[in-house]
Amino acid sequence: MKQFRVEHLTSVYGEKTLFDDISFLISQGDRVGLVGVNGSGKTTLLNALSGKQPADHGQITTQNDYRVGYLEQEPDLAGHLQVLDAIYAGDQPVFQTIRAYQESLDFLADEPENPKASARFEKAQAAMDRDDAWTIEAQIKTILTQLHLTDLKQNVADLSGGQRKRVGLAQVLIQEPDLLILDEPTNHLDFDSIAWLEQYLAKYKGALLTVTHDRYFLDRVTNRIFELSFGKVYEYDGNYQDYVEGKAIRQENSLAAEHKREKLYEKELVWMNKSARARTTKQKGRERAFAELEESMGQVQTDQDVEVSLGQQRLGKKVIALDHATLAFDDKVLFKDLSLRFGQRDRIGITGPNGVGKSSLLNVLAGRIPLTDGILEIGETVRIGYYTQVTEEIPADKRMIEYLTDVASAVKDRDGNVISAKDLLEQFLFPPFMHGTLVRKLSGGEKRRLYLLKILLQEPNVLFLDEPTNDLDIGTLTVLENFLKSFAGTVVTVSHDRYFLDEVADYGYYLAGGGEVDRYNGEFSTYLKDNVLQSKKPVSAVKKAEPVADQGRKSEPIPKKRKLTYNEKREWETIEDEIAELEDQSESLNESMAENGADYQKVAEIQAELTVVSNKLDEKMDRWAELSEIVEEQN
């Protein structure tokens, strides 16, 4: 069994020791989740384990042929390369084999009579056979399709940050290393891609180490948790829920042990304060034990909770409303004829696939983007605090305390007590010695936490949160969730984080694309399972949200329920079998592509046939959705 052994690893950043003399072992089949507050050194540890930036002290021991694949939060990809070429640009042996084969093929095409070209081509062919590299391209295309990257000829430089992350993820997955290190792998992934990744990792043969804020993801893919806290690593068996329980027990035991040491110290201190004549030379051992006890006092450290208790402006009954609203850019409709009303203390989630207009809807509600059609109403007492997806630019040489006092030097909490900016920083886990720290010295997560504090410092009564879980640690998210539950105003959250939406939203809107919007009630994860992931309905078939009628508006007459015609009944009886048959054909063709990876002409023919089958399958799925709605109306 292959193992990855870490011994006595230490890393220091400036005056701060990120981790000190840590050791652990990762074996084949381990699924490890690494957790810790922002700034605790998680990314530094990943960089050290991957070899990107070695630690200051300690060593890592593996077998000679042990391979590590590392997905960074922002993958380093060559911008001038196309998507497929960027993946082949990885330094793994299989990619080198494919590149060598392509180069030999070009050489042979240019000089077919050259014996050197023939020899080089034969050697490259043998290497492709040896490394089973013929199927790699088909595998890459499958992975990219699951990650919604279909234009393989697009230049990396033209991709969005989320698309680049998905290309990087595809690159490390196809390498199949012995240890797969993933830093926030679910960022920028749609729900179906996350579900696919969870299933993929469940079958992965190597070891996994991941940092993620997605607690459902941790629950489903991990069997061990490493917590990096105050420079030490604490190990827990099980998934995230097991870790939460285990950590509570560990901290309780640590505090109980500290209490015993305090009692013993008080007792021994009385003895030490006695006259030296009352102590004999035989008691030197007790004196040494007291010195060791005194040195250990106060060294138990536990994570603090981020407690936020801020006041807010009064919020009237009229908050925000949309009436028959439509938003379109050129020919793309993001939503149409949408009516909604948000009240006091409403908790609303907005979610859906990438690129369907979630942030645009939030900007409309904030009055930042004008509607194409319809009416937006914002109450006179509304004071919006907008936590945007991208942190505002903060001068690098500005100190943390200055960044906050530019907004306010103090605020009042819900009980009317005055809280200084300094006190707020401490509540947000920034100890006093950090208050004068320059912004450029903060980690990305610490900057996001500071930015969130500034938004709350403005005392809003309506909070807009755009992807708040990105770059915040789990501890901060937990306390933010608790704060939002007690917040007396209205909260509107755009998020892909299933756990966060379940915790903070009482209802929400799912933007399916093509202008379709569906309202859901209760936990989003239940809606997602029943209506998006497990349903055979295509995304375009998700029902449109029902507009909220104005007071006094005459209700439209209820249309009569339509019944299936005779031909439609016959079609309904066979359509699921036809869909299943097309799905089998699609699966068979994908397998044929993998088997014929060396025959590019054959692969092209199979791809053409697969396209025809896929189009037929899409048509059948659309038709199934139409018929199913009629059947549901009848029932």
C-alpha positions as CSV (number, residue, x, y, z in Angstrom):
1,M,0.0,0.0,0.0
2,K,1.3,3.4,-1.0
3,Q,1.7,6.0,1.8
4,F,2.4,9.7,2.1
5,R,4.3,10.3,5.4
6,V,4.8,13.8,6.9
7,E,7.3,14.2,9.8
8,H,8.0,17.2,12.0
9,L,6.8,19.8,9.4
10,T,7.2,23.5,10.4
11,S,6.4,26.6,8.5
12,V,6.8,30.3,9.6
13,Y,5.3,33.3,7.8
14,G,6.9,36.5,9.1
15,E,6.5,36.4,12.9
16,K,3.7,33.9,12.7
17,T,4.2,30.1,13.0
18,L,1.5,28.6,10.8
19,F,2.2,25.0,11.8
20,D,4.8,23.6,14.2
21,D,6.4,20.1,14.2
22,I,3.3,18.4,12.7
23,S,3.3,14.8,11.6
24,F,0.7,12.5,10.0
25,L,0.3,9.7,7.6
26,I,-2.0,9.5,4.5
27,S,-2.6,6.0,3.1
28,Q,-4.1,4.8,-0.1
29,G,-7.9,5.0,0.1
30,D,-7.9,7.8,2.7
31,R,-10.3,10.7,2.0
32,V,-9.0,13.5,4.2
33,G,-10.7,16.9,4.7
34,L,-8.5,19.7,6.0
35,V,-10.3,22.3,8.0
36,G,-9.2,25.4,9.9
37,V,-10.0,29.1,10.3
38,N,-8.8,31.6,7.6
39,G,-5.2,32.4,8.1
40,S,-4.4,29.2,10.0
41,G,-2.1,28.0,7.2
42,K,-4.2,25.5,5.2
43,T,-3.0,26.7,1.7
44,T,0.6,27.0,3.0
45,L,0.3,23.4,4.1
46,L,-1.1,22.3,0.8
47,N,1.8,24.1,-1.0
48,A,4.3,22.3,1.2
49,L,2.7,18.8,0.6
50,S,2.5,19.3,-3.1
51,G,6.1,20.5,-3.3
52,K,5.2,23.9,-4.7
53,Q,6.7,25.7,-1.7
54,P,8.5,23.4,0.7
55,A,8.1,24.0,4.5
56,D,10.9,25.5,6.5
57,H,11.6,22.3,8.4
58,G,10.6,18.6,8.4
59,Q,10.4,16.0,5.7
60,I,8.0,14.2,3.5
61,T,8.6,10.5,2.6
62,T,6.9,8.5,-0.2
63,Q,7.8,5.7,-2.6
64,N,9.9,6.7,-5.5
65,D,7.1,6.4,-8.0
66,Y,4.6,8.3,-5.8
67,R,2.7,11.0,-7.7
68,V,0.9,14.1,-6.3
69,G,-1.7,16.1,-8.2
70,Y,-2.6,19.6,-6.9
71,L,-5.6,21.7,-7.8
72,E,-4.9,25.2,-6.5
73,Q,-7.6,27.8,-5.9
74,E,-6.4,29.7,-8.9
75,P,-4.8,27.1,-11.3
76,D,-1.6,28.2,-13.1
77,L,-2.5,27.6,-16.8
78,A,-0.8,28.9,-19.9
79,G,-3.2,31.5,-21.4
80,H,-2.0,31.1,-25.0
81,L,-3.0,27.4,-25.0
82,Q,-6.3,25.9,-26.0
83,V,-8.3,24.0,-23.3
84,L,-7.3,20.6,-24.5
85,D,-3.6,21.6,-25.0
86,A,-3.6,23.2,-21.5
87,I,-4.6,19.8,-20.1
88,Y,-1.9,18.0,-22.0
89,A,0.6,20.6,-20.8
90,G,0.6,18.9,-17.4
91,D,3.9,17.3,-16.3
92,Q,2.6,13.8,-15.7
93,P,4.2,11.0,-17.8
94,V,1.0,10.2,-19.7
95,F,0.8,13.7,-21.0
96,Q,4.4,13.6,-22.0
97,T,3.7,10.4,-23.9
98,I,0.7,12.0,-25.7
99,R,2.7,15.1,-26.6
100,A,5.6,13.0,-27.9
101,Y,3.2,10.9,-30.0
102,Q,1.6,14.1,-31.5
103,E,5.1,15.5,-32.3
104,S,6.2,12.2,-33.9
105,L,3.0,12.2,-36.0
106,D,3.7,15.7,-37.3
107,F,7.3,14.8,-38.1
108,L,6.2,11.7,-40.0
109,A,3.6,13.7,-41.9
110,D,6.3,16.3,-42.9
111,E,8.9,13.7,-43.9
112,P,7.3,10.4,-44.6
113,E,10.4,8.9,-46.3
114,N,12.7,9.8,-43.4
115,P,13.7,6.6,-41.6
116,K,14.3,8.6,-38.4
117,A,10.7,9.9,-38.6
118,S,9.4,6.3,-38.9
119,A,11.5,5.0,-36.0
120,R,10.4,7.9,-33.8
121,F,6.8,7.3,-34.7
122,E,7.0,3.6,-33.9
123,K,8.7,4.3,-30.6
124,A,5.9,6.8,-29.7
125,Q,3.2,4.3,-30.7
126,A,4.8,1.7,-28.4
127,A,4.8,4.3,-25.5
128,M,1.1,5.0,-26.1
129,D,0.4,1.3,-25.9
130,R,2.5,0.9,-22.7
131,D,0.8,3.9,-20.9
132,D,-2.7,3.0,-22.2
133,A,-2.8,6.6,-23.5
134,W,-5.2,6.0,-26.4
135,T,-8.2,6.4,-24.1
136,I,-7.0,9.5,-22.4
137,E,-8.6,12.0,-24.8
138,A,-12.0,10.3,-24.6
139,Q,-11.7,10.3,-20.8
140,I,-10.8,14.0,-20.8
141,K,-13.8,14.8,-23.0
142,T,-16.1,12.9,-20.6
143,I,-14.7,14.8,-17.6
144,L,-14.9,18.2,-19.4
145,T,-18.5,17.4,-20.4
146,Q,-19.4,16.7,-16.8
147,L,-17.8,20.0,-15.8
148,H,-19.7,21.8,-18.6
149,L,-16.6,22.7,-20.7
150,T,-17.4,21.7,-24.2
151,D,-15.4,24.2,-26.4
152,L,-12.0,22.5,-26.2
153,K,-10.5,24.9,-28.8
154,Q,-11.1,28.0,-26.7
155,N,-8.0,29.7,-25.5
156,V,-7.4,29.6,-21.7
157,A,-6.9,33.3,-21.7
158,D,-10.5,33.8,-22.8
159,L,-11.9,31.7,-20.0
160,S,-13.5,33.1,-16.9
161,G,-12.0,32.3,-13.5
162,G,-14.6,29.6,-12.9
163,Q,-13.9,28.0,-16.3
164,R,-10.1,28.0,-15.6
165,K,-10.8,26.3,-12.3
166,R,-12.7,23.6,-14.0
167,V,-10.0,23.1,-16.6
168,G,-7.5,22.7,-13.7
169,L,-9.8,20.2,-12.0
170,A,-10.0,18.2,-15.2
171,Q,-6.3,18.2,-15.5
172,V,-5.6,16.8,-12.1
173,L,-8.4,14.2,-12.3
174,I,-7.2,12.8,-15.5
175,Q,-3.7,12.4,-14.1
176,E,-5.1,9.9,-11.5
177,P,-2.2,10.6,-9.0
178,D,-1.5,8.6,-5.9
179,L,-2.5,11.7,-3.8
180,L,-5.1,14.1,-5.2
181,I,-4.9,17.5,-3.4
182,L,-8.0,19.7,-4.1
183,D,-8.2,23.3,-2.8
184,E,-11.9,24.4,-2.9
185,P,-12.9,22.0,-5.7
186,T,-16.6,22.8,-5.6
187,N,-16.2,26.6,-6.2
188,H,-17.7,27.5,-9.6
189,L,-19.3,24.1,-10.1
190,D,-23.0,23.6,-10.9
191,F,-25.0,21.2,-8.7
192,D,-24.9,18.4,-11.2
193,S,-21.1,18.7,-11.5
194,I,-20.7,18.6,-7.7
195,A,-22.9,15.5,-7.6
196,W,-20.8,13.9,-10.3
197,L,-17.5,14.8,-8.6
198,E,-18.8,13.3,-5.3
199,Q,-19.5,10.0,-7.1
200,Y,-16.1,10.2,-9.0
201,L,-14.1,10.6,-5.8
202,A,-16.1,7.9,-4.0
203,K,-14.6,5.4,-6.6
204,Y,-11.1,7.0,-6.7
205,K,-8.4,4.5,-6.2
206,G,-5.8,6.8,-4.7
207,A,-5.8,9.1,-1.7
208,L,-7.6,12.5,-1.4
209,L,-6.8,15.6,0.6
210,T,-9.2,18.5,0.2
211,V,-9.9,21.9,1.6
212,T,-13.5,23.0,1.1
213,H,-16.2,25.1,2.8
214,D,-18.9,22.8,1.4
215,R,-19.9,20.7,4.4
216,Y,-22.2,18.4,2.5
217,F,-19.3,17.7,0.2
218,L,-17.1,16.9,3.3
219,D,-19.8,14.6,4.6
220,R,-20.1,12.6,1.4
221,V,-16.4,12.2,0.3
222,T,-14.3,12.1,3.5
223,N,-13.5,9.4,6.0
224,R,-10.9,11.4,8.0
225,I,-10.7,15.1,9.0
226,F,-7.5,17.0,9.8
227,E,-8.0,20.2,11.8
228,L,-5.2,22.8,11.6
229,S,-5.6,24.9,14.7
230,F,-3.0,27.1,16.5
231,G,-0.1,25.5,14.6
232,K,-1.1,21.9,15.4
233,V,-2.9,19.2,13.5
234,Y,-5.7,17.2,15.2
235,E,-6.9,14.0,13.5
236,Y,-10.5,12.7,13.6
237,D,-11.9,9.5,12.0
238,G,-15.1,9.9,10.0
239,N,-16.7,12.7,8.0
240,Y,-17.5,16.3,8.9
241,Q,-20.4,15.5,11.3
242,D,-18.1,13.1,13.2
243,Y,-15.5,15.8,13.3
244,V,-17.9,18.3,14.9
245,E,-18.8,15.8,17.6
246,G,-15.1,14.8,18.1
247,K,-13.9,18.4,18.3
248,A,-16.5,19.2,21.0
249,I,-15.3,16.3,23.1
250,R,-11.6,17.2,22.6
251,Q,-12.1,20.8,23.6
252,E,-14.2,19.8,26.6
253,N,-11.5,17.3,27.7
254,S,-8.8,19.9,27.2
255,L,-10.6,22.5,29.3
256,A,-11.3,19.9,32.0
257,A,-7.6,19.0,32.1
258,E,-6.7,22.6,32.2
259,H,-9.0,23.1,35.2
260,K,-7.3,20.2,37.0
261,R,-3.9,21.8,36.4
262,E,-5.1,25.1,37.8
263,K,-6.3,23.4,41.0
264,L,-3.0,21.5,41.3
265,Y,-1.0,24.7,40.6
266,E,-2.9,26.6,43.3
267,K,-2.1,23.8,45.8
268,E,1.6,23.6,44.8
269,L,2.0,27.3,44.8
270,V,1.0,27.4,48.5
271,W,3.7,24.8,49.1
272,M,6.3,26.7,47.1
273,N,5.6,29.9,49.0
274,K,6.6,28.2,52.3
275,S,10.0,29.0,53.7
276,A,12.8,27.2,51.9
277,R,13.8,25.7,55.3
278,A,10.4,23.9,55.4
279,R,11.4,22.1,52.2
280,T,14.0,19.4,52.2
281,T,16.6,18.6,49.6
282,K,14.6,15.4,48.9
283,Q,11.9,17.5,47.4
284,K,13.9,18.9,44.5
285,G,11.8,16.7,42.1
286,R,8.6,18.3,43.3
287,E,10.1,21.7,42.7
288,R,11.1,20.7,39.1
289,A,7.6,19.4,38.6
290,F,6.1,22.7,39.8
291,A,8.3,24.6,37.3
292,E,7.1,22.4,34.5
293,L,3.5,22.8,35.6
294,E,3.9,26.6,35.8
295,E,5.3,26.7,32.3
296,S,2.3,24.6,30.9
297,M,-0.3,26.8,32.4
298,G,-2.5,28.8,30.0
299,Q,-1.3,27.0,26.9
300,V,-4.7,25.3,26.2
301,Q,-6.1,27.2,23.1
302,T,-9.6,26.7,21.7
303,D,-11.2,28.3,18.7
304,Q,-13.3,31.3,19.6
305,D,-16.8,31.8,18.2
306,V,-17.5,34.8,16.0
307,E,-20.3,36.5,17.9
308,V,-21.9,39.4,16.0
309,S,-24.4,41.5,17.9
310,L,-25.0,44.7,15.9
311,G,-27.9,47.1,15.8
312,Q,-29.7,48.1,12.6
313,Q,-31.9,50.8,11.1
314,R,-35.7,50.4,11.5
315,L,-37.3,48.5,8.7
316,G,-40.8,49.3,7.6
317,K,-43.4,46.8,6.3
318,K,-42.6,47.6,2.7
319,V,-39.3,46.1,1.7
320,I,-38.7,45.1,-1.9
321,A,-41.1,44.0,-4.7
322,L,-40.9,43.1,-8.4
323,D,-44.0,43.4,-10.5
324,H,-44.0,41.5,-13.9
325,A,-40.3,42.1,-14.2
326,T,-38.2,41.1,-17.2
327,L,-34.4,41.4,-17.7
328,A,-32.7,40.6,-21.0
329,F,-29.3,41.4,-22.5
330,D,-29.4,41.4,-26.3
331,D,-31.2,38.1,-27.2
332,K,-30.6,36.5,-23.8
333,V,-33.5,36.5,-21.4
334,L,-32.4,36.1,-17.7
335,F,-36.0,36.2,-16.3
336,K,-39.3,37.3,-17.6
337,D,-42.7,38.4,-16.1
338,L,-41.3,37.7,-12.6
339,S,-43.3,39.0,-9.6
340,L,-42.2,38.7,-6.0
341,R,-42.4,40.4,-2.7
342,F,-40.0,40.3,0.2
343,G,-41.2,41.1,3.7
344,Q,-39.6,41.8,7.1
345,R,-37.4,39.0,8.4
346,D,-37.8,37.0,5.1
347,R,-34.9,34.7,4.4
348,I,-34.6,34.1,0.6
349,G,-32.2,32.0,-1.3
350,I,-31.4,32.6,-5.0
351,T,-29.6,29.8,-6.8
352,G,-29.2,27.9,-10.1
353,P,-26.5,26.9,-12.7
354,N,-23.7,29.2,-13.6
355,G,-24.5,32.0,-16.0
356,V,-28.3,32.1,-15.6
357,G,-28.4,35.6,-14.0
358,K,-28.4,35.1,-10.2
359,S,-26.1,38.0,-9.5
360,S,-27.9,40.1,-12.1
361,L,-31.2,39.5,-10.2
362,L,-29.5,40.6,-7.0
363,N,-28.3,43.7,-8.7
364,V,-31.8,44.4,-10.0
365,L,-33.2,44.1,-6.5
366,A,-30.5,46.5,-5.2
367,G,-31.4,49.0,-7.9
368,R,-28.0,48.7,-9.6
369,I,-29.3,47.3,-12.9
370,P,-32.4,48.7,-14.6
371,L,-35.2,46.3,-15.7
372,T,-35.9,45.7,-19.3
373,D,-39.6,45.7,-18.4
374,G,-41.7,45.7,-15.2
375,I,-41.5,47.6,-11.9
376,L,-39.1,47.5,-9.0
377,E,-40.2,49.0,-5.7
378,I,-37.9,49.5,-2.7
379,G,-39.3,50.7,0.6
380,E,-38.3,54.1,2.0
381,T,-36.8,52.6,5.2
382,V,-34.7,50.0,3.4
383,R,-31.0,50.3,4.0
384,I,-29.1,47.6,2.0
385,G,-25.8,46.1,3.0
386,Y,-24.4,44.4,-0.1
387,Y,-21.7,41.7,0.3
388,T,-20.5,41.3,-3.3
389,Q,-18.9,38.3,-4.8
390,V,-15.7,40.2,-5.3
391,T,-14.1,42.1,-2.4
392,E,-13.8,45.8,-3.0
393,E,-10.3,46.9,-3.7
394,I,-8.6,47.8,-0.4
395,P,-5.3,49.8,-0.4
396,A,-2.6,47.3,0.3
397,D,-0.8,49.7,2.8
398,K,-4.0,50.5,4.7
399,R,-4.2,49.1,8.2
400,M,-7.1,46.9,9.3
401,I,-8.4,49.3,12.0
402,E,-8.2,52.3,9.5
403,Y,-10.3,50.3,7.0
404,L,-13.1,50.0,9.5
405,T,-12.9,53.5,11.1
406,D,-13.3,55.0,7.7
407,V,-16.9,53.7,8.0
408,A,-17.5,54.2,11.7
409,S,-15.3,54.2,14.8
410,A,-18.1,52.6,16.9
411,V,-21.6,51.2,16.6
412,K,-24.4,50.1,18.9
413,D,-25.4,46.5,19.5
414,R,-29.0,45.3,19.6
415,D,-29.2,46.2,23.3
416,G,-27.9,49.8,22.7
417,N,-24.4,49.2,24.0
418,V,-21.6,51.0,22.2
419,I,-19.1,48.7,20.5
420,S,-15.8,50.1,19.1
421,A,-14.2,49.0,15.9
422,K,-11.4,47.4,17.9
423,D,-13.9,45.3,19.8
424,L,-15.6,44.2,16.6
425,L,-12.3,43.1,15.2
426,E,-11.8,40.9,18.2
427,Q,-15.3,39.4,17.8
428,F,-14.3,38.5,14.3
429,L,-11.2,36.6,15.5
430,F,-8.7,39.3,14.8
431,P,-6.6,39.5,18.0
432,P,-5.4,42.9,19.2
433,F,-1.8,42.4,17.8
434,M,-3.3,42.2,14.3
435,H,-5.3,45.4,14.4
436,G,-2.5,47.5,13.0
437,T,-1.6,44.8,10.4
438,L,-1.3,46.0,6.8
439,V,-4.0,44.6,4.5
440,R,-1.4,43.2,2.1
441,K,-0.3,40.8,4.9
442,L,-3.8,39.2,5.2
443,S,-4.8,36.0,3.6
444,G,-7.6,36.0,1.1
445,G,-10.1,34.6,3.6
446,E,-9.1,37.2,6.2
447,K,-9.7,40.0,3.7
448,R,-13.2,38.5,3.0
449,R,-13.9,38.4,6.7
450,L,-12.8,42.0,7.1
451,Y,-14.9,43.1,4.2
452,L,-18.0,41.3,5.7
453,L,-17.4,43.1,9.0
454,K,-17.3,46.5,7.2
455,I,-20.7,45.7,5.5
456,L,-22.3,44.8,8.9
457,L,-20.7,47.9,10.4
458,Q,-22.9,50.0,8.2
459,E,-26.0,48.8,10.2
460,P,-28.1,47.6,7.2
461,N,-31.6,46.3,7.7
462,V,-31.6,44.3,4.4
463,L,-28.6,42.1,3.7
464,F,-27.6,41.0,0.1
465,L,-25.0,38.2,0.2
466,D,-23.5,37.1,-3.2
467,E,-21.8,33.8,-2.8
468,P,-20.8,34.5,0.9
469,T,-19.4,31.0,1.4
470,N,-16.5,31.5,-1.0
471,D,-13.2,32.0,0.9
472,L,-14.8,32.0,4.3
473,D,-13.8,29.3,6.7
474,I,-16.4,26.9,8.1
475,G,-16.2,28.4,11.6
476,T,-17.0,31.8,10.3
477,L,-19.8,30.5,8.2
478,T,-21.4,28.7,11.2
479,V,-21.5,31.9,13.2
480,L,-22.7,33.9,10.2
481,E,-25.5,31.4,9.8
482,N,-26.4,31.9,13.5
483,F,-26.3,35.7,13.1
484,L,-28.5,35.6,10.1
485,K,-31.1,33.6,12.0
486,S,-31.3,36.3,14.7
487,F,-31.0,39.2,12.2
488,A,-34.2,41.3,12.5
489,G,-34.1,42.4,8.9
490,T,-34.4,40.7,5.5
491,V,-31.7,38.5,4.0
492,V,-31.3,37.6,0.3
493,T,-28.5,35.1,-0.5
494,V,-27.1,34.0,-3.8
495,S,-25.2,30.8,-3.3
496,H,-24.3,27.4,-4.6
497,D,-23.6,26.1,-1.1
498,R,-26.4,23.6,-0.4
499,Y,-25.7,23.5,3.4
500,F,-25.7,27.3,3.7
501,L,-28.9,27.6,1.8
502,D,-30.6,25.0,4.0
503,E,-29.5,26.8,7.1
504,V,-30.4,30.5,6.2
505,A,-33.2,30.4,3.6
506,D,-36.8,29.7,4.4
507,Y,-37.7,29.8,0.7
508,G,-36.0,30.7,-2.6
509,Y,-35.9,30.9,-6.3
510,Y,-34.2,28.5,-8.7
511,L,-33.1,30.2,-12.0
512,A,-33.0,27.4,-14.5
513,G,-31.9,29.4,-17.5
514,G,-33.8,30.7,-20.6
515,G,-35.8,33.0,-18.4
516,E,-37.3,30.2,-16.3
517,V,-37.6,30.8,-12.6
518,D,-39.0,28.3,-10.0
519,R,-40.0,29.1,-6.4
520,Y,-39.2,26.5,-3.8
521,N,-40.1,26.3,-0.1
522,G,-38.2,24.6,2.7
523,E,-34.7,23.1,2.4
524,F,-33.0,23.7,-0.9
525,S,-31.2,20.3,-0.8
526,T,-34.6,18.5,-0.8
527,Y,-35.8,20.6,-3.8
528,L,-32.5,19.9,-5.6
529,K,-32.8,16.2,-5.1
530,D,-36.4,15.9,-6.2
531,N,-36.5,18.4,-9.0
532,V,-33.0,18.8,-10.5
533,L,-30.6,15.9,-9.9
534,Q,-32.9,12.9,-9.8
535,S,-35.6,14.1,-12.1
536,K,-35.3,13.2,-15.8
537,K,-36.6,16.7,-16.6
538,P,-34.1,18.8,-18.5
539,V,-33.3,22.1,-16.8
540,S,-35.5,24.0,-19.3
541,A,-38.5,22.0,-18.2
542,V,-38.4,23.3,-14.6
543,K,-41.7,25.1,-13.9
544,K,-41.8,28.9,-14.1
545,A,-42.4,30.8,-10.8
546,E,-46.0,31.8,-10.3
547,P,-46.2,35.6,-10.1
548,V,-47.5,37.0,-6.8
549,A,-50.8,38.8,-7.5
550,D,-51.2,42.4,-6.5
551,Q,-53.9,43.3,-3.9
552,G,-57.0,44.2,-5.8
553,R,-55.9,42.6,-9.1
554,K,-58.5,40.4,-10.7
555,S,-57.5,36.8,-10.7
556,E,-57.2,35.2,-14.1
557,P,-59.7,32.4,-14.9
558,I,-58.3,29.0,-14.1
559,P,-57.8,27.1,-17.4
560,K,-59.6,23.8,-17.8
561,K,-57.3,20.7,-17.3
562,R,-56.2,19.3,-20.7
563,K,-56.3,15.5,-21.1
564,L,-54.0,13.3,-23.2
565,T,-55.3,12.5,-26.6
566,Y,-55.4,8.9,-27.8
567,N,-52.1,9.2,-29.6
568,E,-50.5,11.0,-26.7
569,K,-51.5,8.2,-24.3
570,R,-49.8,5.6,-26.6
571,E,-46.8,7.9,-26.8
572,W,-46.7,8.3,-23.0
573,E,-46.8,4.5,-22.5
574,T,-43.6,4.0,-24.5
575,I,-41.6,7.1,-24.1
576,E,-39.7,6.1,-21.0
577,D,-38.6,2.9,-22.7
578,E,-37.4,4.9,-25.7
579,I,-35.5,7.2,-23.5
580,A,-33.8,4.3,-21.7
581,E,-32.9,2.7,-25.1
582,L,-31.3,6.0,-26.3
583,E,-29.4,6.3,-23.0
584,D,-28.1,2.8,-23.5
585,Q,-27.0,3.7,-27.0
586,S,-25.3,6.8,-25.7
587,E,-23.4,4.8,-23.1
588,S,-22.4,2.1,-25.6
589,L,-21.1,4.8,-28.1
590,N,-19.0,6.4,-25.3
591,E,-17.5,3.0,-24.5
592,S,-16.7,2.5,-28.2
593,M,-15.0,5.9,-28.3
594,A,-12.7,4.8,-25.5
595,E,-12.0,1.5,-27.1
596,N,-11.1,3.1,-30.5
597,G,-9.0,5.9,-29.1
598,A,-6.1,5.1,-31.4
599,D,-8.3,5.3,-34.6
600,Y,-9.1,9.0,-35.0
601,Q,-11.2,8.4,-38.1
602,K,-13.3,5.8,-36.3
603,V,-13.6,8.1,-33.2
604,A,-14.9,10.9,-35.5
605,E,-17.5,8.5,-36.9
606,I,-18.6,7.4,-33.5
607,Q,-18.8,11.0,-32.3
608,A,-21.1,11.9,-35.2
609,E,-23.4,9.1,-34.4
610,L,-23.3,10.0,-30.7
611,T,-24.3,13.6,-31.6
612,V,-27.4,12.2,-33.5
613,V,-28.3,10.0,-30.5
614,S,-27.8,12.9,-28.0
615,N,-30.1,15.2,-30.1
616,K,-32.8,12.5,-30.2
617,L,-32.5,12.0,-26.5
618,D,-32.9,15.7,-25.8
619,E,-36.0,15.8,-28.0
620,K,-37.5,12.8,-26.1
621,M,-36.7,14.4,-22.8
622,D,-38.4,17.6,-23.8
623,R,-41.4,15.7,-25.0
624,W,-41.5,13.6,-21.8
625,A,-41.6,16.9,-19.8
626,E,-44.5,18.2,-21.8
627,L,-46.5,15.0,-21.5
628,S,-45.7,14.6,-17.8
629,E,-47.1,18.1,-17.0
630,I,-50.4,17.1,-18.7
631,V,-50.5,13.8,-16.7
632,E,-49.8,15.7,-13.4
633,E,-52.7,18.1,-14.2
634,Q,-55.0,15.1,-14.7
635,N,-54.0,13.7,-11.3
